[in-house]
Amino acid sequence: MNDLTGWLYSRLQLPVLDKTGITGLFDIELPAFPLRGGPDATIQAMRETLGLDLQTQHGTAESLIIDHVEQPKVN
């Protein structure tokens, strides 16, 4: 499931959190997914092909923000 969440993140450009509790390795074959339709089309395709119910939720996430950069000082 960890690899699947990574793939979904790269496809959706949204954070993906696995709450299934499923462990282990699985051989998943995915058909061609729609190139259009955005996240909703991908979520629908995952539901139809794998039976996974993906839900969008709002929440907080930790972020690293770089707000200032300086040249290093020469010693």
C-alpha positions as CSV (number, residue, x, y, z in Angstrom):
1,M,0.0,0.0,0.0
2,N,3.0,2.3,0.6
3,D,4.0,2.1,-3.1
4,L,0.4,2.7,-4.1
5,T,0.1,5.8,-2.0
6,G,3.4,7.1,-3.5
7,W,2.0,6.6,-7.0
8,L,-1.2,8.3,-6.1
9,Y,0.6,11.3,-4.7
10,S,2.6,11.7,-7.9
11,R,-0.5,11.4,-10.0
12,L,-2.8,13.6,-7.9
13,Q,-0.3,16.0,-6.5
14,L,-2.1,15.8,-3.2
15,P,-0.9,14.2,0.1
16,V,-2.1,10.6,0.3
17,L,-2.4,8.8,3.7
18,D,-3.0,5.1,3.9
19,K,-5.4,4.3,6.7
20,T,-6.2,0.7,5.6
21,G,-3.8,-1.1,7.9
22,I,-3.0,-3.5,5.1
23,T,0.6,-4.6,5.1
24,G,2.7,-6.7,2.8
25,L,3.5,-6.7,-0.9
26,F,0.9,-7.0,-3.6
27,D,1.0,-7.3,-7.4
28,I,-1.4,-4.7,-8.6
29,E,-2.2,-4.3,-12.3
30,L,-3.8,-1.0,-13.1
31,P,-5.4,-0.3,-16.5
32,A,-4.8,2.9,-18.3
33,F,-6.2,5.7,-16.2
34,P,-7.9,8.8,-17.6
35,L,-5.5,11.6,-18.4
36,R,-8.2,14.2,-18.0
37,G,-10.7,14.8,-15.2
38,G,-8.2,15.5,-12.5
39,P,-8.3,13.9,-9.1
40,D,-11.9,13.0,-9.3
41,A,-11.4,10.8,-12.4
42,T,-8.5,9.0,-10.7
43,I,-10.4,8.4,-7.5
44,Q,-13.3,7.0,-9.5
45,A,-11.0,4.8,-11.5
46,M,-9.4,3.4,-8.3
47,R,-12.9,2.7,-6.9
48,E,-14.0,0.9,-10.1
49,T,-10.8,-1.2,-10.7
50,L,-9.5,-2.0,-7.2
51,G,-12.5,-1.4,-5.0
52,L,-10.6,1.2,-3.0
53,D,-12.7,4.0,-1.6
54,L,-10.6,7.1,-1.6
55,Q,-11.9,10.0,0.4
56,T,-10.8,13.6,0.3
57,Q,-10.5,15.2,3.7
58,H,-9.1,18.5,4.9
59,G,-6.6,18.6,7.7
60,T,-3.2,19.9,8.8
61,A,0.1,18.7,7.6
62,E,3.7,19.5,8.7
63,S,5.6,21.6,6.2
64,L,9.2,22.8,5.9
65,I,9.3,26.4,4.7
66,I,12.5,28.2,3.7
67,D,11.9,31.9,4.1
68,H,15.5,33.2,4.0
69,V,18.8,32.3,2.4
70,E,22.2,33.9,2.8
71,Q,25.6,33.2,1.2
72,P,27.8,31.2,3.6
73,K,30.6,33.1,5.3
74,V,34.2,32.3,4.3
75,N,36.3,31.1,7.2
